Amino acid sequence: KCFQIDPEFSLIAFSHHCIKSSTTGSHILTHDQQFPEIRDCLLSIDPETLGNLAEKLKTESIAYPNSEDEKNCYHLLKDLGLLAWYADGPNTNKKFQCSEINALCDHWGSPSWYITVSPSDTKHPICIYLADNDNNHAYTPNLHSLTECSKLVINNPVAHAQFFDFFIQLFLKEIIGIDSVTEGWFGKPAAFYATVEQQG
């Protein structure tokens, strides 16, 4: 658990994951038929126009292109946004999620249930057990105060992520009935879509 309680480990691991995902996306994009067009567009972009457009987008939420150079800049940004789809967090990823949800609704119809799950990590004994540093492999949860529980979870984000994944997988299997031999509480689901709310 020495890496789990390192305050910089989560950020470094997430950064490496994003770099790896973006690199994979760039390799896939180079084999795409549109790559020569993207390459030519990138080489023909005027850096001054791109800088002016960036400054305009800082002050205005929507900035319409006023010239052919600005149209080319927008076209390039759209093409490069495909790389961001492979990484977690960017707006492009959220746009693709919306497209997936719309496609799912077109195929199966409107959802019957909207369920929000927010497990309380600082009060759940399994999360406290995963975050505890006593190296006790047997499940004998120690009794801690609420302040101590909060400190344990805050100092070990990996344990929190493990608990969240375990909780959601268990919820999908036992309550919803996904990948289960028995039906869920609401019957046999035709389809489901689960996503994690992203803060920031």
N, C-alpha and C positions, 0 to 999 in steps of 0.2 A: 504493500500500500504506500510505499515511499513516493511513487509518482503521483498517486491519487491526491495526496495532501499537499503537493507542491502547488503554490498559488499560480504559477505560470504554466503548468503542464497543460491545462485544458485549452488555453489560448494557443499555445504552440501546436498542440495536436490538431486543433480545428483549422489552424492556418495551413498546416501541412496537408490536411485532407482537402481543403479548398484548392490548393496549388495542384495537387495530384488530379483532382477532378477537372480543373480547367485545362491542364496539360492533356488529359485524355480527350477532352472536347476539342482541343485545337488539332490533335492528331486526326480525329475523325473528320473535322472540317476540311483538312488539307486533302482528303481523299474525295471530297464532295465535288460534283460537277461545277458548282458555282465558285470554286476557289480561285480560278484565274480572274474571274470578274471582281471578286473581293480584293485580290492582290492589286489589280490595276486601279481600283477605286482608292485603296489605301495609299498608293504611290502618287495619285493625282490630287489628293486632298491638300488644300491650302492651309498651312498651320495657323496663319493669322485669322482666317475665317473660323476655324475650329475653336480657337481661343476666344474670339468674340461671341460665338454661339454659347460656349460654356459660361461666360460671364452673364449672358442674357438669361440663361436657364437658372442661374443662381438667384436672380431677382424676380423672374416671372415663372409661374407654374407651367404655363403653356406658351411656347414661343414658336410661331409659325415661320417657315422658311421664306425669306424675302428675295433670295437669289438662287441661281442654279448651283453655286458653290455650297450654300447652306443645305440645299436638297441633297447634294452628294454626301454632306456630313451626316445628315439624318439617316441616309441609306446605309452608310458605313456603320453607324451606331447600331442600327437594327441587325445587320449581319454579325457584328461582333457580340451582340447580345445573345446569340445562339451558344456562345462559349459559356456564358454565365448560367445557362440552364443546367449544366452538369455539376455546378457547385451549389451548396446549400445557402439559402439566405437572400440572394439578389432578387430584385424585382422581376427579372425575367423568369426566375423559377416560379414565382407566384403567378405570373401570367400563364405559364404552362399548366399549373395546377388548376386555374380557372377553366382552361380549355379542356382538361381531363374531366372536371366536374360537369361541364356543359355536355360533353360527349356522353358521359354516363347517364345524365338526365334524358338526353335524346333517345338513348337506347332503352332504358328501363323505366322512364317516367320520373315524375317528381318524387323526392324522398318522402317516406312516410314518417320518419323519425329524425329529429335533430338532437343529438345527445352531446352534452359537454361534460367532460370528466376532468376533475382537478384534484388529484390525490394530495392529501396533506402529508408532506414528507416529514416535517418536524414532529409530527404526532404519531407516525406509524412505526410500530416496533420493528418491522422488517427493514425499513430504511435506516433506523437508528442502529440496528445490528450490522448492516453493511457499512455504515460510516464509522462504527466504533473501532478504535485502534488497539484493542486489547489482544488481537490475534487469536481470539477464541473461535475455533471452527465449529464447535457445538452451539446449537441455537439456545443460548441462555441469555436473553436480553437483560442488560443491566438497567436499573431504574435511575433515570437522570431527571433533573429539573428541566423545565421548558427552555430555559436559557442555555443549559448545557447541550440539550438536543439540537437547538438552533445552531450553536457553534460547531457541533460535530458535522451537521449536514452542510453548512456553509464552507467549512474547511475541506470537504471531500465531495466535490461536484460529480466525480465519477460514480460514487455510491448512489447519489441522487439520480443520475441517469440510468443506472442499473435498476433501481427500484421503479422508476417511471416506466421503463421498458417492460419489466416483469408485470407490473400492475396492468398496463394497457393490453399486453398479450393475454393475460388471464381474463380481463374484462371481455375482450373480443371472443375468446373461446367459450367461456362459461355463460356470459350474459347474452351476447349477440348470437353465438352459435357458429362462429367462423372456424373452419377446420375442426369441427367437433362431431362425434358420432351421434349426439343427441341434438334436438332443436334448442334454440335459445329461448329466452323468456318471451320474445315477441314472435316466435315461430321461426320458420326456416328463411333466412335472408336470401333474396335474389342477388343482391349486390351491396357493397358498402364502400365508403370512401372515408379514410381517416387521415387527418393532418394535425400537425403540432403547431399551436399558435406561436408565432415568432415575435418576440419583443424587440423594440428598438426600430 
